[in-house]
Amino acid sequence: MADQKDDVTRIPAKPEADERLGVLRGEIDELDLRIVELLNRRASCSLEVGRIKRGAGDCIFKPVRERQVMERLLVHADSLPERHLRAIYREIFSSSRHLQRPQQVAYLGPEGTFSYFAGIEFLGHSADYIPQNDLEGVFRAVSTGEAELGIVPLENSLHGTVGQSLDLFLRFGVSIQSELFCKISHNVLGMGTSLADVRRVYSHPQPLAQCARWLRANMPNAVLVPVESTAAAAARVQNEPDAAAIGHVRLGDIFGLNVLARGVEDLPDNWTRFVVIGIGGESGGGRDKTSLLFTLPDKPGALSGVLDVFARHGVNMKKLESRPMRSEKWKYVFFVDVECDLERGEYASALAEMRERCHTVRILGCYPAGPSLDVSADLGADGPE
Ligand SMILES: O=C(O)C(=O)C[C@]1(C(=O)O)C=C[C@@H](O)C=C1
């Protein structure tokens, strides 16, 4: 009772509340003008930075610098939650890059795939996203200059490497400029309203595998049909009322489908690591990871010799993967991720030793360790902090 009484006494009477609202809105109007004035000034600076970079033939996207800007500002996040500040700055950077040079970002389409949402979540809405039919199209668009950047899935925390992406690095001279980790969650979407009416379930083979147990338990009679992508699955389902697609929850809005079941992945901690590819990259400090590939002479101890170089120089290897060389059967190329910037002076002798031991060494990119983003969030269902 006492609480209720307190609540009542705390609410100002209507005329008083209206007056206070008026004052607060006046303040918001004033602050908005100042924010826009500052954003305009920021845009002018960015345009000039862009002119300097273009004059020097430098790349526009500088993920290290963006991370530094963000980290400096996050210290000051106060009433504004960190997640909101990050979202606002994602769009400020996106606009800033676009002002310097409109950015085309190639991704595995169509619109609505996880690659598409990863791109938007990381690079913002001011970029032009160009869908490609396959991963090869993404690499080709970047290497021919049709797109300045590309977004490519590299590995999944449950299912391992996307072999095709690694293989494409062998065919195209693109580099890794940045990485990001995306939480993936799957949903069943269809034109109907009940799972019981669904006879066929379409999706990309990866999501079908990631939801296999749930599907067996909850839709035992549905036939599973692999298709090119989650978004292609959603497009099909638009014309098939007795079918459903598995994919991102926002495919529902894009294709006018109902969400029949949410979070249907067998293991909830499902993450995909994407990389942003481009031509060249950012130089200088602040890069804390390197991806590289190498090939070895066919003799005992060749691989352990390279691993020994890493160990002696204090280089922490995060990942080692071998793939067929393709140009020569039963020969392999090794892909490695290490936790340092191998192009820094202090690693020059380690690299020189590696080159002595390997047939070829190619640095695919030195870049900042990527953020973890929840691209699965349904914006509509996104509650307060
Ligand atoms: O510092 C730069 O190089 C800029 O181009 C500016 C800026 C920014 O808006 O802060 C824009 C794009 C880069 O990716 C990094 C930062």
The ligand as a MOL file (V3000), in Angstrom:
LIG
                    3D

  0  0  0     0  0            999 V3000
M  V30 BEGIN CTAB
M  V30 COUNTS 16 16 0 0 0
M  V30 BEGIN ATOM
M  V30 1 O 40.5410 7.3830 -40.0190 0
M  V30 2 C 40.2630 7.1200 -41.1870 0
M  V30 3 O 41.0950 6.6190 -41.9660 0
M  V30 4 C 38.9350 7.4070 -41.7110 0
M  V30 5 O 38.7170 7.2040 -42.8860 0
M  V30 6 C 37.8540 7.8600 -40.8160 0
M  V30 7 C 36.9300 6.7370 -40.3930 0
M  V30 8 C 35.8920 7.3700 -39.4060 0
M  V30 9 O 34.8320 7.7440 -39.8550 0
M  V30 10 O 36.2420 7.5040 -38.2250 0
M  V30 11 C 36.2250 6.1950 -41.5820 0
M  V30 12 C 36.5660 5.0390 -42.1880 0
M  V30 13 C 37.6100 4.1600 -41.6900 0
M  V30 14 O 37.2240 2.8200 -41.7800 0
M  V30 15 C 38.0490 4.5140 -40.3340 0
M  V30 16 C 37.6910 5.6660 -39.7230 0
M  V30 END ATOM
M  V30 BEGIN BOND
M  V30 1 2 1 2
M  V30 2 1 2 3
M  V30 3 1 2 4
M  V30 4 2 4 5
M  V30 5 1 4 6
M  V30 6 1 6 7
M  V30 7 1 7 8
M  V30 8 1 7 11
M  V30 9 1 7 16
M  V30 10 2 8 9
M  V30 11 1 8 10
M  V30 12 2 11 12
M  V30 13 1 12 13
M  V30 14 1 13 14
M  V30 15 1 13 15
M  V30 16 2 15 16
M  V30 END BOND
M  V30 END CTAB
M  END
